[in-house]
Structures are given as C-alpha cells and as structure tokens.
Amino acid sequence: MIKNILINTIALIPLVVCSSTWAADTTPDTAAAPASAMTAAATENLRQDLSYFFGFSFGNMLKEGGNIDIDLTALSRGMSDSLEDKVPNLDEAQQQSVITAIRAQQEALQASRAAAQAEMANQASGMAIEYLKENGAKPEVTTTESGLQYEHLVVGEGASPTGNNTVTVHYTGRLVSGEIFDSSIERGTPAEFGLNQVIAGWTEGLQLMKIGGKTRFTIPADLAYGPGGTRGIPPNSALIFEVELLDVK
C-alpha cells in the first residue's frame, strides 16, 4: 500500500511544479507582492513536506522488504547522485552483485519465516491434540461426530437457529493457552452474522443452542482455521469459545 501511495505521489510532482510555476508567472509585480511572498513560502513548505514524505515512505518500504541494513549516508549520496544525473558510484557488475545479495538475503528471510511458522503450527497442533483429549474426557463435555466439543453452561429456553439463520451473540474466543484473541464482550457490542458465513465449528455449534443459553465450545482446527490460521490464531489451533445466544432472525 505504501508503495502505491509513493507512486501516486510521484505522479503529482509535475502538477505541483506546474502549479507553482504558474502562480509565480501570473502574479502581478505591484499590489500582489505580499501574496507572491506567501505563495513562495507555501511552495517551500510543500517542498519540505513532500521531501520528508518521500523519505519516510521509502523508509517504510525498506522495512517491509525485510529490514535491510542500510547506511543512511550512502543512501543519501546515492539519491543525490541519481537526482543530479551523476555517474553511479557502482558499475553494472557491482550493481548486479548487490541485487543478487539482496535476493539471497530475502530468500533466507523467507525460509526463516517459513520455518518459524511451521514450528508454530507443530506446537499448536500438539497443544490442540492434548487439550481436546483432556477436555473430551470430562463428563460434562459432549463430543459430536465431527469432533466439535461443547458444554452447556446455561440452557436457553428460546428457539434454536438453523444453518441459514442470522444470530446475535456475545462471545469470547481463546486459544488453548488461555490467550484471548477476540471478544464481543470486551468491545461492548454483540456480534451479528449469518451461520453460513462463519467457521464450520460455529455453524454446527450454534444450532445446538437456544436463545438465552450460554455454551462453551472447543473447536478442532479442521472446524476452525486449519493449517492456514488467521490473524492472531496460529495454524492448526484448536479454539475455545464461550457463546451467549441473544437472538435468532
């Protein structure tokens, strides 16, 4: 996204320059002198802001590229040489060598991230298997054919939803470690969604509830976000939800 902002801003430079030139060329020499001075000041402020914005955005782009170790003095010198149409300090072979080194560094970083993600997935999978085994052995917990586990904390007395209904709920979602990753209660606003728009564990589980009821679900990874995981949820994670069913539409 930052790269797109930078590109779009670069596209505006000719417009900014032309507008500033037009303002200077069309300003009368007499009574408009103060206005001309203000225009020059505004143009200089814009120049400073634009320069800072480019620098800040470029810094963010470098960070997104993998925190490449940058010498700011050499970076500034390279930008100056380019803008002043000077001969580069690196010949073509040296430039190619730098590109090759950067690619190797990025490939190593990607491999490291992939290994860390695989390790995280393995840990989550092991924790999920152990937790599901222990939780499923509790007498108050029921395990369905799909592997979904549930325990009614409060039995409701209203209607039960079907897979096509829209429900209103309060809920808290935890990893098996106990870490909360989402909570409508903490936000202070109930959630509303269609049961055909959520993870399979929710679609199945909510149909086991009645309005006014509260249930704790333990959802295996294959009924949740599976090997891909999602934001705040590692791959292969079992999830624990406490859900209060408020309404069915």
C-alpha positions as CSV (number, residue, x, y, z in Angstrom):
1,M,0.0,0.0,0.0
2,I,2.8,2.4,0.9
3,K,4.4,1.7,-2.5
4,N,1.2,2.7,-4.2
5,I,0.9,5.9,-2.2
6,L,4.5,6.7,-3.2
7,I,3.9,6.1,-6.8
8,N,0.7,8.1,-6.8
9,T,2.5,11.0,-5.0
10,I,5.3,10.9,-7.6
11,A,2.7,11.3,-10.3
12,L,1.6,14.5,-8.6
13,I,5.0,16.2,-8.8
14,P,4.6,17.6,-12.3
15,L,1.2,19.1,-11.2
16,V,2.8,20.6,-8.1
17,V,5.7,22.1,-10.1
18,C,3.5,23.4,-12.9
19,S,1.0,25.0,-10.3
20,S,3.9,26.7,-8.5
21,T,5.4,28.0,-11.8
22,W,2.0,29.2,-13.0
23,A,1.4,31.1,-9.7
24,A,4.8,32.7,-10.0
25,D,4.5,33.7,-13.6
26,T,1.0,35.1,-13.3
27,T,1.5,37.2,-10.1
28,P,1.5,40.9,-10.8
29,D,4.6,42.8,-9.8
30,T,2.7,45.6,-7.9
31,A,0.0,45.2,-5.2
32,A,0.2,41.4,-5.2
33,A,3.8,41.3,-3.8
34,P,2.7,40.0,-0.3
35,A,0.6,37.3,-2.0
36,S,3.6,36.3,-4.1
37,A,5.7,36.0,-0.9
38,M,3.1,33.9,0.7
39,T,3.0,31.7,-2.4
40,A,6.7,31.2,-2.3
41,A,6.6,30.3,1.4
42,A,3.8,27.9,0.8
43,T,5.7,26.3,-2.1
44,E,8.8,25.9,0.1
45,N,6.7,24.3,2.9
46,L,5.2,21.9,0.4
47,R,8.7,21.1,-0.9
48,Q,9.8,20.3,2.6
49,D,6.7,18.2,3.4
50,L,7.0,16.4,0.1
51,S,10.7,15.6,0.7
52,Y,10.0,14.3,4.2
53,F,7.0,12.3,3.0
54,F,9.2,10.6,0.3
55,G,11.9,9.8,2.8
56,F,9.5,8.4,5.4
57,S,7.6,6.3,2.9
58,F,10.8,5.0,1.4
59,G,12.0,4.0,4.9
60,N,8.8,2.1,5.4
61,M,9.2,0.3,2.1
62,L,12.7,-0.7,3.2
63,K,11.4,-2.1,6.5
64,E,8.6,-4.0,4.7
65,G,11.3,-5.5,2.5
66,G,12.9,-7.3,5.4
67,N,14.7,-4.6,7.5
68,I,17.7,-4.4,5.1
69,D,20.8,-3.0,6.8
70,I,21.1,0.5,5.3
71,D,23.8,3.1,5.7
72,L,21.9,6.4,5.7
73,T,24.9,8.4,4.5
74,A,25.4,6.1,1.5
75,L,21.7,6.1,0.8
76,S,21.6,9.9,0.8
77,R,24.6,10.1,-1.5
78,G,23.1,7.6,-3.9
79,M,19.8,9.6,-4.1
80,S,21.7,12.8,-4.6
81,D,23.8,11.3,-7.4
82,S,20.7,10.0,-9.1
83,L,18.7,13.3,-8.9
84,E,21.8,15.2,-10.1
85,D,22.3,12.8,-13.1
86,K,25.8,11.8,-11.9
87,V,27.6,8.6,-12.9
88,P,26.7,5.9,-10.4
89,N,29.5,5.0,-7.9
90,L,28.9,1.3,-8.7
91,D,29.5,-0.1,-12.2
92,E,27.0,-2.5,-13.8
93,A,28.7,-5.7,-12.4
94,Q,28.7,-4.2,-8.9
95,Q,25.0,-3.3,-9.1
96,Q,24.2,-6.8,-10.2
97,S,26.2,-8.2,-7.3
98,V,24.2,-6.0,-4.9
99,I,20.9,-7.2,-6.4
100,T,22.0,-10.8,-6.1
101,A,23.0,-10.3,-2.5
102,I,19.6,-8.7,-1.7
103,R,17.7,-11.6,-3.3
104,A,19.7,-14.1,-1.3
105,Q,19.1,-12.2,1.9
106,Q,15.3,-12.0,1.2
107,E,15.2,-15.8,0.3
108,A,16.9,-16.6,3.6
109,L,14.5,-14.4,5.5
110,Q,11.5,-16.1,3.8
111,A,12.9,-19.5,4.6
112,S,13.4,-18.5,8.2
113,R,9.9,-17.2,8.5
114,A,8.5,-20.4,6.9
115,A,10.5,-22.5,9.4
116,A,9.2,-20.4,12.3
117,Q,5.6,-20.7,11.0
118,A,6.0,-24.5,10.6
119,E,7.3,-24.8,14.2
120,M,4.4,-22.7,15.5
121,A,2.0,-24.9,13.6
122,N,3.5,-28.0,15.0
123,Q,3.4,-26.6,18.5
124,A,-0.3,-25.5,18.1
125,S,-1.2,-28.9,16.7
126,G,0.4,-30.8,19.6
127,M,-1.3,-28.5,22.2
128,A,-4.6,-28.9,20.4
129,I,-4.5,-32.7,20.4
130,E,-3.6,-32.8,24.0
131,Y,-6.3,-30.3,25.0
132,L,-9.0,-31.9,23.0
133,K,-8.2,-35.3,24.5
134,E,-8.3,-34.0,28.1
135,N,-11.4,-31.8,27.6
136,G,-13.3,-34.6,25.8
137,A,-12.8,-36.9,28.8
138,K,-14.8,-34.6,31.1
139,P,-18.2,-35.9,31.8
140,E,-19.9,-32.6,31.3
141,V,-18.5,-32.3,27.8
142,T,-20.1,-33.8,24.7
143,T,-18.2,-34.5,21.5
144,T,-20.1,-34.6,18.2
145,E,-19.3,-36.9,15.3
146,S,-17.4,-34.1,13.6
147,G,-15.1,-33.7,16.7
148,L,-16.8,-30.5,18.0
149,Q,-16.9,-30.4,21.8
150,Y,-19.4,-28.5,23.8
151,E,-20.7,-27.9,27.3
152,H,-23.9,-26.0,28.0
153,L,-23.2,-23.6,30.8
154,V,-26.8,-22.1,30.7
155,V,-29.6,-23.9,28.9
156,G,-31.7,-21.5,26.9
157,E,-35.5,-21.7,26.5
158,G,-36.0,-19.9,23.2
159,A,-35.7,-21.1,19.6
160,S,-32.7,-22.7,18.1
161,P,-31.2,-21.4,14.9
162,T,-30.7,-23.3,11.6
163,G,-27.7,-23.0,9.3
164,N,-29.4,-20.2,7.3
165,N,-30.4,-18.0,10.2
166,T,-28.7,-14.8,11.4
167,V,-27.8,-14.8,15.1
168,T,-26.9,-12.2,17.6
169,V,-24.4,-13.3,20.2
170,H,-21.9,-12.3,22.8
171,Y,-18.7,-14.3,22.8
172,T,-15.1,-14.6,23.9
173,G,-12.6,-16.6,21.9
174,R,-9.4,-18.1,23.4
175,L,-6.5,-20.2,22.3
176,V,-5.9,-23.4,24.4
177,S,-3.2,-21.5,26.1
178,G,-5.9,-19.2,27.6
179,E,-5.0,-16.2,25.5
180,I,-8.0,-14.2,24.3
181,F,-7.9,-13.4,20.6
182,D,-11.4,-11.9,20.2
183,S,-14.3,-10.8,22.4
184,S,-17.5,-9.0,21.7
185,I,-17.9,-8.6,25.4
186,E,-14.6,-6.6,25.6
187,R,-15.8,-4.4,22.7
188,G,-19.1,-3.9,24.5
189,T,-21.3,-4.7,21.4
190,P,-22.9,-8.0,20.5
191,A,-22.0,-9.6,17.1
192,E,-24.5,-10.4,14.4
193,F,-23.8,-12.7,11.5
194,G,-25.3,-15.5,9.3
195,L,-24.4,-19.0,10.4
196,N,-23.5,-19.7,6.7
197,Q,-20.8,-17.1,7.0
198,V,-18.6,-18.4,9.8
199,I,-16.3,-21.3,10.6
200,A,-17.8,-24.8,10.5
201,G,-17.5,-25.2,14.3
202,W,-19.7,-22.2,14.8
203,T,-22.2,-23.2,12.2
204,E,-22.6,-26.6,13.8
205,G,-22.3,-25.5,17.4
206,L,-24.8,-22.6,17.4
207,Q,-27.5,-24.9,16.1
208,L,-27.2,-26.8,19.4
209,M,-28.1,-23.8,21.4
210,K,-31.4,-22.0,22.3
211,I,-31.9,-18.3,22.8
212,G,-30.9,-17.3,26.3
213,G,-28.4,-20.1,26.5
214,K,-24.6,-20.0,27.1
215,T,-22.3,-22.7,25.8
216,R,-18.6,-23.3,25.8
217,F,-17.3,-24.8,22.5
218,T,-13.9,-26.4,21.9
219,I,-13.4,-26.4,18.2
220,P,-10.7,-28.6,16.5
221,A,-8.5,-26.8,13.9
222,D,-10.2,-28.6,10.9
223,L,-13.5,-26.9,12.0
224,A,-11.8,-23.6,12.6
225,Y,-9.0,-22.0,10.6
226,G,-7.0,-25.2,9.8
227,P,-3.4,-25.2,8.7
228,G,-3.6,-21.6,7.4
229,G,-4.5,-20.0,10.6
230,T,-5.5,-16.3,10.6
231,R,-4.6,-13.1,12.3
232,G,-3.9,-13.8,16.0
233,I,-4.5,-17.5,15.5
234,P,-1.6,-19.8,14.7
235,P,-2.0,-22.6,12.1
236,N,-3.6,-25.9,13.4
237,S,-5.0,-24.2,16.5
238,A,-8.0,-25.6,18.4
239,L,-10.2,-22.7,19.6
240,I,-12.3,-22.3,22.7
241,F,-15.4,-20.0,22.5
242,E,-17.9,-19.1,25.2
243,V,-21.0,-18.0,23.4
244,E,-24.3,-16.5,24.6
245,L,-27.1,-16.7,22.1
246,L,-29.1,-13.5,22.3
247,D,-31.4,-13.6,19.3
248,V,-32.2,-15.5,16.1
249,K,-33.5,-14.0,12.9
